[in-house]
Amino acid sequence: MSDIKIVWDVANARGDWALIPGDIATGDDLETALLFSLFSDREAAPDDEIPDGSTDRRGWWGDDGVDDGTGPTGSRLWLLSRRTSPTNKTLTDAYDYVVEAIQWLIDSGVVASFDVITQWVKSDMLGISITAYPPSGGAAQTFNWAWSIN
């Protein structure tokens, strides 16, 4: 059975379920897994600076704190919001957050490896490119997203 298909809504810079007349679309499971992994909020680490100055470390509601071998769900990319200038530190943090968020796909054997690139598309727009290599050695798939971080 396929997963509910998530698509990137460019106009609103967010993922959303794909709809077909009278139903929710399914398929494109790897892209859906990547979107879910990157754009669901992972709980911030105790030493992370929360962008809004609060103590709300967020986190995906389905994580229950039980170590089931998959780790927390989502990414810490949300921590990059409100950074005011395009810095190398932001690119490095984005890269680290992406790799952390998608590692479970390697650990579970869905993919053999990834190439991840983070770059500034504009002074306030971060771009991420992920190339996924299947365990069978078949054709790689590349996915690209960009969104404003402040």
C-alpha positions in Angstrom: 0.0 0.0 0.0 1.3 3.5 -0.9 1.5 6.4 1.4 -0.7 9.5 1.2 1.2 11.6 -1.4 2.6 14.9 -0.1 3.5 17.6 -2.6 5.4 20.8 -2.2 3.1 23.9 -2.5 5.5 26.5 -4.0 3.2 29.4 -3.5 2.8 28.8 0.2 6.3 27.2 0.8 4.9 24.1 2.5 4.0 20.5 2.0 0.3 19.4 1.6 -1.6 16.3 0.7 -2.2 15.8 -3.0 -5.9 15.6 -3.8 -7.6 13.9 -6.7 -11.4 14.3 -7.4 -13.1 12.7 -4.4 -10.0 11.3 -2.8 -6.5 11.8 -1.5 -3.7 10.8 -3.9 -1.2 8.1 -3.0 2.3 7.2 -4.3 5.7 8.9 -4.8 6.6 7.4 -1.4 10.2 8.5 -1.4 9.4 12.1 -2.1 6.6 12.0 0.5 9.0 10.5 3.1 11.5 13.3 2.4 9.0 16.0 2.6 7.6 14.6 5.8 11.1 14.2 7.3 12.2 17.7 6.3 9.2 19.8 7.0 7.7 18.2 10.2 9.2 19.9 13.3 11.6 17.7 15.2 12.0 18.6 18.8 14.9 21.1 19.4 17.9 19.9 21.4 18.2 21.3 24.9 21.0 23.7 23.7 19.3 24.9 20.6 18.3 28.6 20.4 14.6 28.9 19.8 13.9 31.5 17.1 10.9 33.2 18.8 12.8 33.4 22.2 10.3 31.1 23.9 11.1 27.8 25.6 8.8 25.8 23.2 11.0 23.1 21.7 8.2 21.9 19.5 8.5 18.4 18.1 6.2 16.1 16.1 3.1 15.2 18.0 3.5 11.5 17.1 6.9 11.1 18.9 6.3 9.6 22.3 9.8 9.6 23.7 10.1 5.8 23.3 13.4 4.7 21.6 12.1 2.4 18.8 15.3 2.7 16.8 14.0 5.3 14.3 14.7 8.4 16.4 12.7 11.5 16.6 10.5 12.5 13.5 11.1 15.5 11.4 13.9 18.1 11.2 15.2 21.1 13.0 15.0 23.3 9.9 12.4 25.3 11.7 15.1 26.6 13.9 16.5 28.6 11.0 13.5 30.9 10.8 14.3 34.5 11.6 17.9 34.3 10.8 18.5 37.7 9.3 21.3 37.3 6.9 22.7 34.6 4.5 25.6 33.1 6.4 27.8 30.0 6.0 26.7 28.9 9.5 23.1 28.8 8.4 24.0 26.7 5.4 26.0 24.4 7.6 23.2 24.1 10.1 20.7 23.4 7.3 22.9 20.7 5.9 23.3 19.1 9.4 19.5 19.3 10.0 18.7 17.7 6.6 21.2 14.8 7.1 19.9 14.2 10.6 16.2 14.2 9.4 16.7 11.7 6.5 19.2 9.3 8.1 16.4 7.0 9.0 15.8 6.3 5.3 19.4 4.9 5.1 19.1 3.0 8.4 15.9 1.3 7.3 17.3 0.3 3.9 15.0 2.5 1.8 18.0 4.2 0.2 21.7 3.3 0.1 22.9 6.9 0.4 22.2 10.6 -0.2 24.0 13.6 -1.6 22.8 16.8 0.1 23.5 20.3 -1.1 22.3 23.4 0.7 22.7 26.8 -0.9 21.4 30.4 -1.0 18.9 30.8 -3.8 18.4 34.5 -2.8 19.5 36.4 0.2 16.5 35.2 2.2 15.8 31.9 0.4 17.4 28.6 1.3 17.6 25.9 -1.3 18.1 22.2 -0.6 18.9 19.5 -3.2 18.8 15.8 -2.3 19.9 13.0 -4.6 18.8 9.6 -3.3 20.6 6.4 -4.4 18.5 3.2 -4.2 19.9 0.1 -2.5 19.6 -1.8 -5.8 22.0 0.5 -7.6 19.3 1.7 -10.0 18.8 5.3 -11.2 19.2 8.0 -8.6 16.4 10.5 -7.9 17.0 14.2 -7.2 14.6 16.4 -5.3 14.8 20.2 -4.9 13.1 22.7 -2.5 13.5 26.3 -1.7 11.8 28.5 0.8 12.2 31.8 2.6 13.7 31.5 6.1 12.8 34.9 7.6 
